[in-house]
């Protein structure tokens, strides 16, 4: 399907204006302005749009069009910080075209994805005259900082948000150009581990008699997992929900791109030498603990003979159904105490997000797969879950709605990194796929 010139021009201009707003939620920048811009874009499509305040960034809500089934779109207008700026080849908040790519912060995550939905709706209306179904939008401004207010928002507005299907905020093709469908997300809980062994930094000669917090925290961290990445916390896997037959089949049907992914990332081999089904099982269906950062002591030029007084590390746990974020933190505390690390303090950094997964046999999942198959001319790859996390749980839990995630990115999009980009051809195919999914939803 080739996009009409009116749709291409609309998408290019809309995306240019949207990425120019530096709506970095971690820094609290330009969030009200971005919310207002998004509201105006939704109104231009004939929807009734409102800005709903939250304790953090506002949520933009919109609804409208025909009777019958309702399709809900979830997206976010906030982006990651652009740092380090010196690694960008062009201004991060100016949409720049080079060699068939568009570059900017948010060009993929998530402003490009949002505009692809708007462009698909515009195209549908131009071709069919109206939307023969209802649409709703929930577009938040805190996804990049853990969506701390979204679950409460969905819970409080669940009657108004009621829908029959949801299109989630991201998606991509694989390294071979095949379209991907994600039907779930892992949960997450982030913590900080802290150890203090002295009132202040000491001369390193005192290391003969004073415990080093780096050693102490390193030992605690080493106790959490084995060399293959399996978590050693007692009870950690007890609540993990077994995979259904359909979920097992979906894993077995995924073409093995583990070698290509390793080459793309510059990784010699994956944990446990995973490949094929085991590689995708780990990504989608197994929980994991990650050490995000370790901080202590002196890291400047030359030598400084110091015994640090404290050390801390930041961790995240990626969770699968039916693991509870708060219970995982409790299990961590018990593990540390049992293994003699009662001096290690555990601080929960965020409330956490529950894992979510849709039924792979749901009609909406099948309609989306059919739309992608027709648009791309190749068999879509269905993933029972992304390895990443996001606020999908409130939609599957409170609304009871099947969710699919498809989009316009590709493995080299450098999401969250300098030189974030999308390929223009992927964007256009993504718009066409969403428009076809809308037609399937409408029975056209």
Residue pairs with C-beta under 8 A, 6 or more apart in sequence:
1 375
1 432
1 435
1 436
2 428
2 432
3 11
3 119
3 123
3 428
3 431
3 432
4 123
4 126
6 122
6 126
7 119
7 122
7 123
7 126
7 431
8 428
10 118
10 119
10 122
11 115
11 116
11 118
11 119
11 427
11 431
14 41
14 115
14 118
14 119
15 95
15 102
15 107
15 111
15 112
15 115
16 95
17 37
18 34
18 37
18 38
18 41
18 77
18 106
18 111
18 114
18 115
19 93
19 94
19 95
19 104
19 105
19 106
19 107
19 111
20 93
20 94
20 95
21 30
21 33
21 34
21 37
21 93
22 29
22 30
22 79
22 82
22 93
22 105
23 29
23 30
23 31
23 33
23 34
23 77
23 78
23 79
23 106
23 141
24 30
24 78
24 79
24 80
24 81
24 82
24 144
25 31
25 57
25 78
25 79
25 141
25 142
25 143
25 144
25 145
26 80
26 81
26 144
26 145
27 81
31 57
31 58
31 77
31 78
31 141
32 58
34 77
34 78
34 141
35 51
35 57
35 58
35 60
35 77
35 139
35 141
36 51
37 77
38 49
38 60
38 77
38 114
38 139
39 49
39 50
39 51
39 60
39 62
40 49
41 118
42 49
42 60
42 62
42 118
42 137
43 49
43 62
45 118
45 121
45 122
45 125
46 64
46 65
46 125
47 62
47 63
47 64
47 65
47 135
47 137
48 62
48 63
48 64
49 60
49 61
49 62
49 137
50 60
50 61
50 62
51 58
51 59
51 60
51 61
52 58
52 59
52 60
52 61
52 153
52 157
54 142
54 149
54 152
54 153
55 148
55 149
56 141
56 142
56 148
56 149
57 78
57 140
57 141
57 142
57 149
58 141
59 138
59 139
59 140
59 141
59 149
59 150
59 153
60 77
60 137
60 138
60 139
60 140
61 136
61 137
61 138
61 139
61 157
61 160
62 135
62 136
62 137
62 139
63 134
63 135
63 136
63 137
64 131
64 134
64 135
65 130
65 131
65 133
65 134
65 135
66 130
66 131
66 132
66 133
66 134
67 133
67 134
68 132
68 133
68 134
68 442
69 133
69 134
69 164
69 165
69 441
70 133
70 134
70 135
70 136
70 162
70 163
70 164
70 165
71 133
71 134
71 135
71 136
71 163
71 164
71 165
71 166
71 167
71 438
71 441
72 135
72 136
72 137
72 138
72 161
72 163
72 165
72 166
72 167
72 395
72 399
72 401
73 117
73 135
73 136
73 137
73 138
73 139
73 166
73 167
74 137
74 138
74 139
74 166
74 167
74 168
74 169
74 392
74 395
74 403
75 110
75 113
75 114
75 117
75 137
75 138
75 139
75 169
76 110
76 114
76 139
76 140
76 141
76 142
76 143
76 144
76 147
76 169
77 110
77 111
77 114
77 139
77 140
77 141
78 140
78 141
78 142
78 143
78 144
78 145
79 105
79 106
79 109
79 110
79 111
79 144
80 105
80 109
80 144
80 416
82 88
82 92
82 93
82 105
82 418
84 418
85 92
85 418
87 418
87 419
88 418
88 419
89 98
89 103
89 419
90 96
90 98
90 103
90 104
92 104
92 105
92 418
92 420
93 104
93 105
94 104
95 102
95 103
95 104
95 107
96 102
96 103
96 104
97 103
97 424
100 423
100 424
100 425
101 421
101 422
101 423
101 424
102 112
102 421
102 422
102 424
102 427
103 419
103 420
103 421
104 420
105 420
106 112
106 420
107 420
107 421
107 422
108 170
108 408
108 409
108 413
108 415
108 420
108 421
108 422
109 170
109 409
109 413
109 415
109 416
109 420
110 143
110 169
110 170
112 408
112 409
112 422
112 427
113 169
113 170
113 171
113 407
113 408
113 409
114 139
114 169
116 407
116 408
116 427
116 430
116 431
116 434
117 167
117 434
119 431
120 431
120 432
120 434
120 435
120 438
121 131
121 135
121 438
123 431
123 435
124 131
124 435
124 438
124 439
125 131
128 444
131 438
131 442
132 442
132 444
133 441
133 442
134 163
136 161
136 163
138 153
138 154
138 161
140 147
140 149
140 150
140 153
140 391
142 148
142 149
142 150
143 150
143 169
143 390
143 391
146 188
146 190
146 350
146 351
146 353
147 353
147 390
147 391
148 350
148 351
150 391
150 394
151 353
151 391
151 393
151 394
153 394
154 161
154 394
154 395
154 398
154 399
155 394
155 398
158 398
158 399
161 398
161 399
162 399
163 399
163 401
164 364
164 401
165 364
165 401
165 402
165 403
165 404
165 441
166 395
166 399
166 401
166 402
166 403
166 404
167 403
167 404
167 405
167 406
167 434
167 437
168 182
168 390
168 392
168 403
168 404
168 405
168 406
169 390
169 405
169 407
170 182
170 405
170 407
170 409
171 179
171 180
171 181
171 182
171 405
171 406
171 407
171 408
171 409
171 430
172 180
172 407
172 408
172 409
172 410
172 411
172 413
172 426
173 179
173 180
173 376
173 409
173 410
173 411
173 426
174 180
174 255
174 257
174 381
174 411
175 257
175 260
175 261
175 264
175 411
176 255
176 257
177 376
177 378
178 255
178 376
178 378
178 379
178 380
178 381
179 372
179 375
179 376
179 378
179 380
179 381
179 406
179 433
180 380
180 381
180 383
180 406
181 365
181 368
181 369
181 372
181 380
181 381
181 382
181 383
181 404
181 405
181 406
182 383
182 385
182 386
182 404
182 405
182 406
183 357
183 358
183 359
183 360
183 365
183 382
183 383
183 384
183 385
183 402
183 403
183 404
183 405
184 284
184 321
184 355
184 356
184 357
184 358
184 384
184 385
184 386
184 392
184 403
185 353
185 355
185 356
185 357
185 385
185 386
185 388
185 389
185 390
185 392
185 393
185 405
186 287
186 318
186 319
186 320
186 355
186 385
186 386
186 387
186 388
186 389
187 318
187 319
187 320
187 323
187 325
187 352
187 353
187 354
187 355
187 356
187 389
187 393
188 316
188 317
188 318
188 319
188 325
188 352
188 353
188 389
189 316
189 317
189 319
189 325
189 326
189 328
189 329
189 348
189 350
189 352
189 353
190 292
190 314
190 315
190 316
190 317
190 348
190 349
190 350
190 352
191 314
191 315
191 316
191 317
191 329
191 332
191 346
191 347
191 348
191 349
192 312
192 313
192 314
192 315
192 346
192 347
192 349
193 217
193 220
193 221
193 312
193 313
193 315
193 344
193 345
193 346
193 347
194 310
194 311
194 312
194 344
194 345
194 347
195 213
195 216
195 217
195 220
195 310
195 311
195 312
195 343
195 344
195 345
196 213
196 309
196 310
197 210
197 211
197 212
197 213
197 216
197 309
197 310
198 210
198 307
198 309
199 309
200 309
201 306
201 307
201 308
201 309
202 210
202 306
202 307
202 309
203 305
203 306
203 307
204 305
204 306
204 307
205 305
206 307
207 307
210 307
212 307
212 308
213 296
213 308
213 309
213 310
213 311
214 296
214 297
214 308
214 311
216 311
216 341
216 343
216 344
217 294
217 296
217 311
217 312
217 313
217 344
218 294
219 341
220 336
220 339
220 341
220 344
221 291
221 294
221 313
221 315
223 232
223 335
223 336
223 339
223 341
224 231
224 232
224 233
224 289
224 315
224 332
224 335
225 231
225 232
225 289
226 232
228 271
228 272
229 271
229 272
229 282
229 288
231 237
231 287
231 288
231 289
232 335
233 289
233 331
233 332
233 335
234 331
234 334
234 335
234 338
235 331
235 334
236 287
236 328
236 331
237 287
239 322
239 323
239 324
239 327
240 286
240 287
240 320
240 321
240 322
240 323
241 320
241 321
241 322
243 251
243 285
243 384
244 360
246 359
246 360
246 361
247 285
247 360
247 384
250 360
250 382
250 383
250 384
251 277
251 280
251 281
251 284
251 285
251 384
252 277
253 381
253 382
254 277
254 280
254 381
254 383
255 381
256 275
256 276
256 279
258 270
258 274
258 275
258 276
258 279
259 275
261 267
261 411
262 268
262 269
262 270
264 411
264 412
270 279
270 282
271 282
272 278
272 282
274 282
280 383
282 288
283 387
284 383
284 384
284 385
284 386
284 387
285 320
285 384
285 385
286 320
287 317
287 318
287 319
287 320
287 323
288 317
288 318
289 315
289 316
289 317
290 315
290 316
290 317
290 318
291 313
291 314
291 315
292 313
292 314
292 315
292 316
293 313
293 314
294 311
294 312
294 313
295 311
295 312
295 313
296 308
296 310
296 311
296 312
297 306
297 308
297 311
298 304
298 306
298 308
314 349
317 325
317 328
318 387
318 388
318 389
319 325
319 328
319 354
319 355
320 355
320 357
320 385
321 355
321 356
321 357
322 355
323 355
324 354
325 351
325 352
325 353
325 354
326 352
329 346
329 348
332 346
333 346
336 342
336 344
336 346
353 389
353 390
353 391
353 393
354 393
354 397
355 385
355 389
355 393
356 392
356 393
356 395
356 396
356 397
356 403
357 384
357 385
357 396
358 365
358 396
358 402
358 403
358 404
359 365
359 402
360 382
360 384
362 402
363 402
364 402
364 404
364 441
365 382
365 402
365 404
367 437
367 440
367 441
368 404
368 406
368 437
368 440
369 380
369 382
370 440
371 433
371 434
371 436
371 437
371 439
371 440
372 380
372 406
372 433
372 436
372 437
373 379
373 380
374 436
375 429
375 432
375 433
375 436
376 429
376 433
386 405
392 403
395 401
395 403
396 402
396 403
406 430
406 433
406 434
406 437
407 430
408 422
408 426
408 427
408 429
408 430
408 431
409 415
409 422
409 426
410 422
410 423
410 426
412 421
413 420
413 421
413 422
414 420
414 421
